[in-house]
Amino acid sequence: MPTATNEKTVTAKDNRQKLLERAMSRHQYAGSALIEVLHTAQELFGYLSPELLSTIAHKLRLPPSRVLGVASFYHFFSLKPKGEHTFVVCLGTACYVAGALGLVETLERRCCKAGATSADGRVSFETARCIGSCGLAPAVIYDGTILARATPEKIGRELDQLSVK
């Protein structure tokens, strides 16, 4: 017999599936809408699992290799679950020169390697080639908000608030 928690999870999943189906339908299941559909799928599910990519490929009548190729090419898409909180350190020239490597070292020492999620699942850490905020260098995107002129100390304080050792 399903528990209330299982029913809630199944209902949430069903709703996400329906919303994804609606998005594909709105684009008439056109392969040219792949990026828009992937964006919608990631917003709904948090990341693009192999099963989800397979479903999208089937529905849009595209080879699975093409769907995976697009999803893995663009930095925005994630093929693994992310943590509750995300740090993205810009490594563009202005940020690099202004000290971005110190930010990377702080996050790797306290959380996890770049491109990974901490063991407790609370923090994901990524790097980006450029986030287009050169005047704010070094810049970090923390949970969708740009931290301007970030320092290892500022990053440390954010991690302290999250109780990350």
VMD Tcl script that draws the C-alpha trace (Angstrom):
set ca {
  {0.00 0.00 0.00}
  {1.51 3.40 -0.97}
  {2.28 5.81 1.80}
  {1.23 9.45 1.78}
  {4.85 10.42 1.03}
  {5.03 8.05 -1.96}
  {1.71 9.32 -3.30}
  {2.92 12.90 -3.02}
  {6.18 12.03 -4.83}
  {4.36 10.17 -7.59}
  {1.88 13.04 -8.02}
  {4.70 15.60 -8.22}
  {6.50 13.45 -10.78}
  {3.33 12.98 -12.83}
  {2.74 16.72 -12.86}
  {6.30 17.35 -14.04}
  {5.87 14.79 -16.81}
  {2.63 16.46 -17.88}
  {4.27 19.90 -17.89}
  {7.16 18.60 -19.99}
  {4.73 16.95 -22.39}
  {2.84 20.23 -22.68}
  {6.07 22.11 -23.48}
  {6.97 19.63 -26.23}
  {3.43 19.82 -27.60}
  {3.58 23.62 -27.65}
  {6.63 23.27 -29.92}
  {4.79 20.63 -32.00}
  {7.42 18.03 -31.02}
  {9.88 19.74 -33.37}
  {13.51 18.73 -33.08}
  {14.44 22.38 -33.59}
  {12.96 23.09 -30.14}
  {15.45 20.77 -28.41}
  {17.22 23.45 -26.38}
  {13.94 24.99 -25.18}
  {12.65 21.53 -24.21}
  {15.88 20.72 -22.37}
  {15.61 24.01 -20.45}
  {12.05 23.17 -19.45}
  {13.01 19.63 -18.44}
  {15.87 20.85 -16.27}
  {13.66 23.47 -14.61}
  {11.11 20.78 -13.82}
  {13.41 17.95 -12.74}
  {16.52 19.80 -11.55}
  {18.84 17.90 -13.89}
  {18.72 15.84 -17.07}
  {18.82 12.14 -16.21}
  {19.58 9.50 -18.88}
  {15.93 8.39 -18.75}
  {14.71 11.95 -19.25}
  {17.06 12.50 -22.19}
  {15.84 9.25 -23.75}
  {12.22 10.32 -23.37}
  {12.94 13.69 -24.97}
  {14.81 12.05 -27.86}
  {11.91 9.69 -28.49}
  {9.23 12.38 -28.29}
  {11.13 14.82 -30.52}
  {12.12 12.03 -32.93}
  {15.83 12.77 -32.54}
  {18.76 10.39 -32.14}
  {19.63 9.97 -28.44}
  {23.24 10.84 -29.29}
  {22.17 14.26 -30.57}
  {20.13 15.00 -27.44}
  {23.00 13.94 -25.17}
  {25.45 15.91 -27.32}
  {23.47 19.12 -26.94}
  {22.84 18.56 -23.22}
  {26.51 17.90 -22.51}
  {27.80 20.72 -24.75}
  {26.06 23.62 -23.02}
  {27.31 24.58 -19.57}
  {23.83 25.44 -18.31}
  {22.60 21.85 -18.50}
  {23.39 19.40 -15.73}
  {23.46 15.64 -16.18}
  {23.78 15.01 -12.44}
  {21.67 16.12 -9.48}
  {22.84 19.40 -7.96}
  {23.15 20.33 -4.33}
  {20.75 22.55 -2.44}
  {23.17 25.45 -3.01}
  {25.35 26.17 -6.04}
  {28.52 28.20 -6.49}
  {29.76 28.99 -10.00}
  {33.17 30.68 -10.10}
  {33.96 32.66 -13.22}
  {37.39 31.88 -14.66}
  {37.28 34.45 -17.46}
  {40.36 36.61 -17.91}
  {39.22 39.53 -15.71}
  {38.11 37.23 -12.90}
  {41.19 35.04 -13.19}
  {43.51 38.03 -12.95}
  {41.49 39.42 -10.02}
  {41.93 36.25 -7.95}
  {39.39 33.63 -9.02}
  {41.85 30.80 -8.32}
  {41.79 31.69 -4.61}
  {38.00 31.26 -4.69}
  {38.36 27.89 -6.39}
  {40.90 26.77 -3.78}
  {38.59 27.83 -0.92}
  {35.60 25.98 -2.34}
  {37.63 22.86 -3.12}
  {39.15 22.82 0.35}
  {35.80 23.31 2.10}
  {33.30 21.53 -0.19}
  {34.28 19.48 -3.18}
  {36.18 19.58 -6.44}
  {34.91 21.77 -9.27}
  {32.16 20.02 -11.20}
  {31.03 18.00 -8.19}
  {28.56 18.08 -5.32}
  {29.57 17.78 -1.68}
  {29.16 14.38 -0.05}
  {26.19 15.62 1.99}
  {24.46 16.89 -1.17}
  {24.22 20.42 0.13}
  {26.66 22.30 -2.14}
  {27.51 22.01 -5.83}
  {30.56 23.81 -7.15}
  {31.24 24.60 -10.80}
  {33.44 26.87 -12.83}
  {32.50 28.84 -15.94}
  {34.65 30.27 -18.71}
  {32.95 33.65 -18.43}
  {29.71 34.88 -16.90}
  {29.84 38.32 -18.53}
  {30.38 40.32 -15.35}
  {33.95 41.45 -15.89}
  {33.42 44.74 -14.09}
  {32.56 42.80 -10.94}
  {35.66 40.58 -11.02}
  {36.20 38.19 -9.50}
  {32.58 37.18 -9.76}
  {30.74 34.15 -8.40}
  {27.17 33.10 -8.99}
  {25.79 31.83 -5.69}
  {22.31 30.34 -5.92}
  {21.56 32.47 -8.97}
  {22.84 35.76 -7.52}
  {26.11 37.37 -8.54}
  {28.59 37.98 -5.73}
  {30.73 40.89 -6.92}
  {34.41 41.26 -6.06}
  {34.34 37.96 -4.24}
  {37.17 37.04 -1.92}
  {38.06 33.76 -0.24}
  {36.86 35.36 3.01}
  {33.43 36.23 1.52}
  {33.07 32.71 0.17}
  {34.15 31.36 3.56}
  {31.44 33.40 5.30}
  {28.80 32.06 2.89}
  {29.98 28.52 3.59}
  {29.95 29.21 7.33}
  {26.28 30.25 7.07}
  {25.61 26.90 5.38}
  {27.53 25.14 8.16}
  {30.04 23.74 5.68}
  {33.33 22.86 7.33}
}
mol new
graphics top color blue
foreach p $ca { graphics top sphere $p radius 0.5 }
foreach p [lrange $ca 0 end-1] q [lrange $ca 1 end] { graphics top cylinder $p $q radius 0.2 }
display resetview
